[in-house]
Amino acid sequence: MKKTLLSLAALIFLFSSINTSAESKIYHWIDADGKIHYADTATPGTEEIHLDNGNVVNINSNAPDTATEAAALEETASVAEALQESLVKYRATITSPADDSPLRSNDGTINIQVQTVPEKKATHKLQLVLDGRPLGSPQISSTIRASNIERGTHQIQVQLLDEQGNIVALTQVVTIHLQRASVR
């Protein structure tokens, strides 16, 4: 993948620096109704428009600076890689516990398994959201353990966070019914 992006960046850089030998000319004229017209061929009564094209590089000019070209190529590859990374769409799913399931835990512990597709980066973290509020701090492990949760019905969801703490993906909301022994 990295070689493909580097090759693509090299081709873009190469083709963007080639000077075409054919010069394009643009002509304009104003008709009897006062409308301005443009064309690429000269006819009687037209004026040529001169444009400075700063994107054209003459290959026959000074010898290229290979260090500068290498740096530009590396920067192009880096931008292409960052763009590819930003296009990655993550999907996160709670695989356990199942939705609408009863859980028996006298100490109020819930173990939540999360799967991400594609697999999350090592720098991404998972944040448990219990009943609409973040619980604990974000963690790297795909198994989240929540302790001392009150008995009753709860909704859990997990957020996949990037390095800056931005939400990259959300899991589905899973409803659980936590059963704990009560002391009377």
N, C-alpha and C positions, 0 to 999 in steps of 0.2 A: 504494500500500500504506500509506504513511504517512498520507495523507488519510483512508483507510478506518479506520485505527486511531484517528485523532483524532476522527472522526465517531462511532465506536463509544463512545469514552470520553466524549464530550460527551453522548450519549444516556443512557449509564449514570448519569452525574452528574445529568442533568436528572430522570430518572425516580426516582432514589433520593431526591431532595429534595422530591417532591410529597407533600403531606399528603392522605391519604384521609379523606373526611368521615365514613365509617362507622366507628364504634368497635366493636371486637370485645370481647365480654365472655366470661369463662370462669367457670363455676360448678362446685362440687364438693360431694360428699356421701359419707357412709360408710354402706354397707348393713348389714344385720343380721349378716352374716358378718365384718364388719370390713374389707371391701375398699373402697378409695377409688375413686370414679368421678368423671369429668370430663365436662362437656357445655357447649354454647354456648347452651343455653336454660335459663331458670329454671323450676324446678318446686318444689312445696312441699317444704321441708326442705333446700334447697340454699343454699350460701353463695357469694357472688361473690368471686372472687379478683381483687385489684387489682394490676396490673403496670405498672411505669413503662417505657415504650418510648422509650428514648433515641435511636432511629433515626428517629423521626418529626419532621419539621421543618414548622413552621407558615409557610406562604407569606405570610400576612397579618401576620406579626410585623415586626420592624424591617426596614428596607430592606437588601437584600443588599449585601455588600461585594464589588464586582466585581473588585477586585484580588485578594482572597482566593480568589474563585471561579475566576479565571483561573489563579492559581497551582495550585489544586487540580486543575483540568482539565489543566494542563500536566504535573503530577506523575502523574496517571492515565494520560495518553498515554505518558509516559516508561516507566511500569511495564508498560503493555501492549506497548510496543515491546521492552522487555527480555525479557518473557515470550515474545514471538514469536521473538526471536533464540535464546532457550534451547531452543525447540522445533525449530530447524533441525537436521536430521540430515544429517551429511556422510558421503559415501562416497568412499574413496580407493582408487585402483587403480594398480598398476605396469603401464604400457603397454609399456615396453621396459626391459630385455630380456625375451624370452619365457621362460616356465617350462621348466626342464630343457634349456636351450640351451647349446651350447658357445660360448665367447667366446675369441677369440685376441687377446691384448694382451701384447706383450713387456715393456711397462713396468708392467703390472698395473693399468691404468686401466679402470674400469667406469663407463659412463654410464647413469644410471637416470632414466627419464621417469615422472612421476607425474601422474595426472589426478584432480581432486576434483570431486564433484558434490554440491551446487551449488559453483560456483567458490569457493575459499577466500578469506577476507578478507585484505586486505593485511597485517594484523597477525598472521595465522596463520603458523606456520613448519613446515617438514618436517624430521624427524629420521631419518636413515638408521640402520637396525639391521642389522648384519652378523653372522651366526652368533649371534644372540641378544644381542649387545652393541651399544650405541649407538656409532656411528663418527663422529667429528668433532662439530661444533656444529650446532644447528638452523639452517636457512636458509630464505629466502623463495622462492627460485627453484624452479620445478617440475622442473628438470633438476638432478640431483645427480651430482657427479663424485667417485668414490672412486679414489684413486691408490695405487700401490705395494701392491696386494693380492697376497698369495701365490697361487701357482697351486694348483689343486685345486677341489674342489666346495664351494660356499658357498651359504648361504641368506640372502636379502636381504628386508627388509621396511621399510616407511616408516611413521612415525607422523605424524599431523597434530596439531599442538599449538596450543592457543589462547594468548591473551595472557599467561595465568598459567603456561603450561607444562603444562597438563592435556591428556591425550590425548583428542582429539575423534573421531578415526577412525584405523583401522589398515588398511593394504593387505593383500592376500594375501601369503603367503610364496612367493617365487620362488626356485627352485634354479637355480644357474648352474654351469657347469664352466669355470673360467678356465684357459686354456692359455697358458703362457709358455715361451719358449725357455730351456733350461737350459744353463748353462756347465759343461763337465766338464773 
